[in-house]
Amino acid sequence: MTLITYVTRVHFADGVLEEALWSEVEVNRKTRPLIVTDESHLSSELYERLLAGLPVRTSVETVSDVPDIPNENAARHIAEIYDRTDRDLLIAFGRNTAIDLAKISRISIAHQQPLETFSYATGGSRRIGNNLPDLYAVPGIQGFGSAVSAHAPVVLQDGERTRLMCKKLVPTVTICDPTLTLGATPVESASAGADALGRCVEAYLSPGYNPPADGIALDGLGRVIANLHKVLEKDSVTARRELMAASLNGALALQKGLGAIHAIGCALETVVDRRLDPGALSRLLLPSVLQFNAGAAREKFSTLQNLFDPNGEIDPARSVTEFLHNLPLPESLNEMGIGEEELRTAADLAASDLAAVRSPRALSSSSLYSIMKSVHLERTRVA
Amino acid sequence: MSEAISVHHGEFGRAALYKLDKPIITHAHREGHLIFYLGGAEAKVSVSGKWVAADPNTGVAVSPWEQHSFHLKEKNPVEACMCLVLYIKPIWFLENSQSAEFALNFGRSFISMTPDVSNWVKRLTSLLLDGGNDHLFDGYLYRTTLQCFEQSWRHADRTSVLSDSRHRFTDYRVRRSLRLMQESYTEEVEVEWLAREVGLSRPHFFKLFKKQMGITPNLYLNTLRAEQAISDLMTTDKSVTEISYDLGFSSQASFTRFFSSNVGIPPSDYRRVAHVT
């Protein structure tokens, strides 16, 4: 079916954006959406398509002031516009940042309290009410990390970074249209593929008992392996569709839990105070994370080994390294502008992140530091 | 004169019993379409330029946005064609399509009137004629459409459907023109102006739009006006004259002509017989 109702209501089909958006807005009798997107998408063809997909006589307001990492002030700003202009729906489209910002804005719209009140780390998730405004998410090629997930990062007013996590944060409707990714640059495509690969591998290796999520992760993995290089060679809608399906799988499998790469990514972003490309991080860190966990999940490693190499001769860490070798992404954390001194602080932060708890082998500050250090100046070479 | 016997609006779309003695001009709509012959003069429908019979053996399926026109088989028949016409909302297709490639299409335009399809058509027709069991309407509409949808895909030429659906919504100039039309469909919109606004010559714009949308810019504008007219007739207390002026028509007569030739019956008749289940 083109409508997938696992986790949330997901429309998935070529060219489905306009009709799915029109139908959902019309059926749910919404007339006054507030669109959240970043500045670069505002002048994009995607925005034209989005507007063309809204029923006639729809009153639209748009916010494009989207910070690199969602913060409380931006969420309050959106809540203020939402109330002042009497909106009845949020539509977030484009990148993870815009979708994450829309998610946390739902809480600011529904609640007066500071966002710290709802932080996952302090048990605040249960304080999130049932009166959040509806959110429709339309992810572009860089939007899948957020499009079906139940969490979002936020920088609080005091500058501290935390995570909001609650199934009520999952967008009400997600519209996945592979044609939106046609024409994406090789860097964007490579990043999306590496990100999907990392999510699928980490979700699969995560020790929780969740057979459906494991199946979704393995299916996604197969699709990335079969299609990432095809997409980079030729911009075909078939390969794009498969890669988007892989991204969706990776995002859905996250129901099982986040992993080391997510914990490191959040920590590094906090330390350098800017958004880092999750696909680039995944490409650099995944081989080392696999090496680190090799002994802790032997059976699953064997499955991964067969998936990457049907002869079952090459270990997954090496297969992943080779698979990601030629991608047009940074060669090291250093190239991403991360200094060596920042690794230590990030390692401490990541070790205290609940996402790291889901690692097959227990992660400590020093093991996280070693993983980052191994790709600080150049990518890991796996023998 | 063509007349409507009954029109029901429901969750997934609407169904109408029409007696048609005049053609309905080429048009298109956002909804998918199923047309079944019930009695009287036999008819034929041109769907994207190909003829499909509407007779005791055959029903007609039209995908959303596919252009089509209705004609009687004989030029001056003694009686009108009585038919059941379904308009299926896009959400039905989105919830029932089994493909990520052709989400909004029937597999083919020809529906064989199998015992199953005939049975559901009879049930829906009885419901529309008798009234009183409105709670059954959505279920009947759903099941009838599902029977036809499944049948259309069992016999479909998938390559041809794929090549048609690939043309849609790819050029930013077409998208911009869609938005412009949505913003100004109640005014006099010249194709010349639209072409200029999106930076194309009139012939180039016309060709590109037709290739990608399957219909001409004028038909698209007509669709927007017809949709709004039906919505206003069903959901507001506005008089037909008020609706005419709100939609930019110079008189009620010209609006009635437009509505009759696009929907099949005059707007006042539509409002009189239609109700929401």
Interface residues (C-beta under 8 A of the other chain):
Chain A: M1 T2 L3 H11 F12 A13 D14 G15 V16 L17 E18 E19 A20 W22 S23 E24 E26 V27 E45 E48 R49 L51 A52 L54 V56 R57 P178 T179 L182 V237 R241 A245
Chain B: R30 P64 K89 P90 I91 F93 L94 E95 N96 S97 Q98 S99 A100 E101 F102 A103 L104 S165 R166 R168 F169 T170 Y172 R175 R176 L178 R179 Q182 E183 Y185 L224 E227 Q228
